[in-house]
Every structure is written in structure tokens, then in C-alpha cells.
Amino acid sequence: MPSFVTPQERAAEDPGSPDEVVVDNPSSPSLGAVLRRGLLGSLQAAALSALVLEIGTLGIFMPRWFKDLFLDSGAFWLDTLVLWVVIGFLWAVLGRLSWAIAAVLTTTVVLAIANIVKMQYREEPIYPSDRDFLSEPGFLASMVSPVALVGAGLLVVVVLVGAAWLVTRIERRHPRPRLRALPRRHLLVVLGTRLGVGLLTVLLLAQAAQFNQPGNIWRGLYELRGNDWRYWNQKTNYRSNGFVGGFLFNMPIDAMKQPRGYDAATMADVADRYTALAERVNAGRTGSLDDVNVVLVLSESFSDPTSLEGFELGRDPIPRTRTVMRETTSGDMLAQMYGGGTANMEFEVLTGQSLGLFRPQMLSPYQMLVPEQDDYPSAVGWFRSRGHDAIAVHPYRVGMYKREQVYERFGFEDFVHDTTIRSTGTIDDNPYISDAAAFDEVLAQIDGHDKPLLVNLVTMQNHIPVDGNYEDPVPVSGVGGGEKDRIGQYARGLEHTDEALADFLAELEDSPEKTIVLFYGDHLPGIYGSSVKEANGGTALHRTPFFIWSNQPGQNVPRALPVTSPAFFLPLLHDVADAPVPPYLALLREVHRHVSAIQQGRLLDGSGEPVEEGQIDARTGRLLDDMRLVQYDFSIGERFALDALWPGSTP
């Protein structure tokens, strides 16, 4: 009698893949069962991936998070639906559901970890535009402590190993039918299903990429649950609408909505009105900036920690800067973010344009707007048209925030960075080039040019992480542990900046060159714990010092200003120099008299007090409307009024 051969023995003798089972195996699942199991398994994987992202956004420590997530949050299930579509697309492309699930789970874990780290240091979540930072892995690594970096790396390795184990387990427990062994009709069903799923998911993912366009399917689904897109606070936006919903909300979109009435005639009228205003402002002015060096200093993470509640420093880290502020035009700048946003503040200073008037999705004009233009109106072009040479100095990598492209669009003639700066000196164990070295570069540039200069300096010395930078940190009380150490180290860095800045101004004071300096901090560092953050409400975590100093007799007059947006610094600088302003700066100057600061979801009136846009008077409303019209015209509009309002502002 012939011996009986089991299906398992027959499969073992088959030279094909061990996870493929011939169709005459009685234990093999039917095609319908495989498809049903795939649908259910992929949906479960999508829900697990959405849960991972929500934990990365909410944190498992948050009270009631589980109830809020599963019972009260329709956004979670919409996030699950989006991720299910992603899994379906990957299955259609790869042909292996287990691979698609493993890829999505691995990606969501990595995103969740990155989101937790970014929330800790910058109080903001991951955005689509953050993909640009992938080209600067060294910078990303420097943002966190070595211990946290090693921990995150180990976790990612664990996730990858776990994903590989999951793939193996799924394919062993649920082997798929071998395509070449399927009956023709079943083969057509499988291939047709993959093709159909692929086409459908491509269409749905294309819709997701256009999330902010009118009539978008995905946005309509999210808004069915009554979503409130909390654009003024992206952390709250993500927590309210889910990680995926918040992420999609920040997909690319035009920088501004076209203002009502925008056309050539309207802009001609605006130009005429502010040309007349500039003539009135300039009538009594006797100064000039044409033969004056203009130095704009963005001091990385420079702030006044003594103004915060929740801890005490053993000594004032910025006494010299405080003295200069008492003798000059000075005040607090309103930073857009806590812990980040350097390039945005630099953008506002150089262009006079406000992030608060762009759409909330315009998170970084340096990455999302300026490089897409052939040129861009800025103070660089304006001062070059007045006879200045324009130099940018940033003692760090050229790729950060696409500065190399942005500076070219603005019209800078030279960009001094980490590999071209004269001195790369550092202090103690701080890896960043010191502020003293950066200031020395500015002095050397001034000495080496016959023509007056516009110098835009962006420093790096006080960038996080600050752990272990200095041998003699400032004593701190009121907090403990790592937070105490970070605050003490950061304050010691401020002391070094305070000393270097005083020496820099003293050198300029003794120089025969006429020079005016705008100095400002870009944001607070992301070093404070939850207790300190909770003790400092309102704008406390968004206020940094600024001043405008001149080495010309009679120009340093004490003038304390209300909290001010950096978009208004250019007209203030002209005020200090008693220099004539172009019509565009006359507009900004007039707006600043009525609205001292503009932020997404926040306005401060002329005295620096919060005011709702619906409560402002008609005059202020017209000024803001004019500022919107001009900003649209200059940024993505037709530039109808550029030559009239800001002649020479493009290279």
C-alpha cells in the first residue's frame, strides 16, 4: 500500500517559501477567511498605532486619558481610520499585510518618542515641516542629553526587533496562499483586491495631503465631531484633535488667505496713504542710517530668568545688560514660542512681517515660504539700496532652517558660519562657539569693510542642551534635581553673554565707526519643569529682553516700551537714529502705536495689555487690515505696492 503523506510533509518537501501553503492543504484558510482576517487585523493594528501616537501626545500620566481617549474622543477613531488607510496602501504595494503592519507600528512608535522629546524641550508637537530637520541629524542629536538619546535609540531597536518578531509570528500562524498555486479566479480576486485597495488608498491619502483645501473629505470628517482647531496653541490642538488630526491640520497651505478687496487699485491707495504718512513722520527728522553700521543681534535663548516665579538664582546673571536697557529704548519682546522658533523671530525682524497674520499652518517661513520665491523683500535689500554691504553671521551649520537659501533670497552678500568664522572658541565644556567669538567676528567685519554694514548675527552659545557646560554654575534654590542643574548652567551661560556683550558695546563705543545695535533674545530655553511653567502664566514664558543702542551722542535716551513683537523693530531702530522711514516702516510704526504685539490668537494693545480683535476700535482695525494687505502683497501676492512702499527691499 502506498504510504500516506500528510499536507505538512508535502509542504516541507515543497521548495517554495515555508510560509506559503498549497491550496490542497485542508488546513489552509479559504481566500475569504484570509481577506476577512486581514481586514480585522489591519484595523486592530491601526487602532494600536493610533493609541501609541496618542500616548506620545497626551502622556500616560494624564488623568482620565483612557476614558477621554476611548469614550469621549471621536478624533481617536478618525486617527485610526487614517492609519488604516495607510496600512491598506502599504499592503497594496508590498503584498504582505504583516510587513505593512510592522512598518506602521514602528513608524508610530518613533513618532511618539520624537513627539515626547519635542514637547519636553519646545512645548510643541511634531509638524509635517519638521521633515527638513532629518537632513541635520547632528543637530537633532544635540537637542537631547546623551542618556535620553541612548534610551531612545535602544527603544527604537526594541521596536524594530519586536516588529520583526511580529511579522514572523503572524506569517507562521496565518500563512498566506501561494499565488502561483491559486486557481485563476482566486488569483484575479487577490490581484484585483490589491489594485482596488491601492487606488482607493492613494486617492484618500492624496486628500489627506490637501487637508486644508476647501471641501476636503478628511477635514469634513474631523469637523463633523465639532472640532475646534486650536491654532493658537498647537499642543492643545493635537491633544484635542488627536495626533493625526493635528498633524494633518498643519499640512501645507498658502501662507495667507487673500484679503478682501485685494487688487492693484486697493494697493495703490494703501501706498498713497502711507507715503503721505511717511512724509509727515520724516518732516522733522535730521538723522540718517546711510553711513551707519546696523548690527542686528539675535541672542540664542537669551532671557531674564529672574523675572520667573518658582525658583531663585544666587545672583543676577545679566546686570550689565540690565544697565544698558535702563539707558536705551528697550523692553520685552513677545516670542512666538517657548523653547524654539529662532528663525521665525529672525524672519519678523528682517521682513517686518508678522507670523500672527499668516495662516497658523505657516509654522516656519524660512522652511515653507522664502525658499520658494526668487527673492524676498527685507531689510537686507533696503539697506543695500542705501549703500550698505550685507553680512550674515551664524556660528553653526548652514543647513539649519534652510538659512543658506533664505539668506540668498534676502540678498546677503556673505554668510559667515561655523567653518568660515575667524574664531571657533568655546567656554569650558560648552560645544557651541561662544558669543565672545561671534562678537569678535562682527567687529572684524566692520573693520574690514570701507562701506557701512548691515550685519545680522544669530548666536549659538546658549542653545540647549546646557547640561554640564560650565564648571561654576549659578546657585539655584526652589527646585531640585536635573532642573536645578540646568537652570544653574543656563544662568552661567547668560553671565558669559552679559560680559561679552558689554565688551562688544565698549569696543563699538571707542570706534570711530558709527554703529547702531539691536539686541534681542529669541525665546526662553526649554529647561523648565512643570511646576515652573504652571507658576508663570500669561506671556511670562514668551518674554525676552531687547534694546536698541547707538554709539552716537544723544541717541541713547531711556524709553521703556510695552511688550513688542519683533516685526516692529525696524521702525523703532529708525526712531532711535532719528532717520527717515520708507512708507512701509511708517505703516508698521503706526500699527505699533495701537497694537504693540501680534501672535496667533493674541493681540496686545498699545500699552501691552491683552485685547480681543473684536474689541479693537475702528482705527486700529483699519491699520491691521492695511498691514494684512501689505503682508499678502509682499509675501505671496503680486507685489503691486512693493516699489512704492519699500523701494529697494529686494536684491
Summary of the structure (lengths in Angstrom):
residues: 651
radius of gyration: 29.2
end to end distance: 94.2
largest distance: 117.9
contacts: 2136
relative contact order: 0.12
helix: 54%
strand: 10%
